Amino acid sequence: MTIQDYIKKHSLTLWREYPDFKPEHSTGVAGSVTSMIASVFIAGDTAEFSHTDKFQIFCNAEKTRFVSINTSASLFRIIHADLILISSPWEPTSRNYVLHSPAVPL
């Protein structure tokens, strides 16, 4: 399964893009950091991503399942945000993978 298959399987839609150059609703001013994005969506695991990296963030209607794709580095992260926040490590977008339930031994 690719990350695009995962997005389609879970009916995720594009929620945010970062940096967001659209005008801010409150000020009307455009800029690279106009939308508030939690660091879990854009922060690297071991090293910081470049400030010029671009991200696409997909989510379901309930906003409990997210996929953040660093389009500049071709990496993705899956985030589940229900009662607790669980995020995967950053993985290459070209990789096929299978998700395993935490309750199922590998």
Buried (B, 14 or more C-beta within 10 A) or exposed (E): EEBEEBBEEEEBEEBBBBBBEEEEEEEEEEEEEBBEBEEBBBBBEEEEBEEEBBBBBBBBEEEEBBBBBBEEBEBBBBBEBEEEEEBBEBBEBEEEBEEEEEEEEE
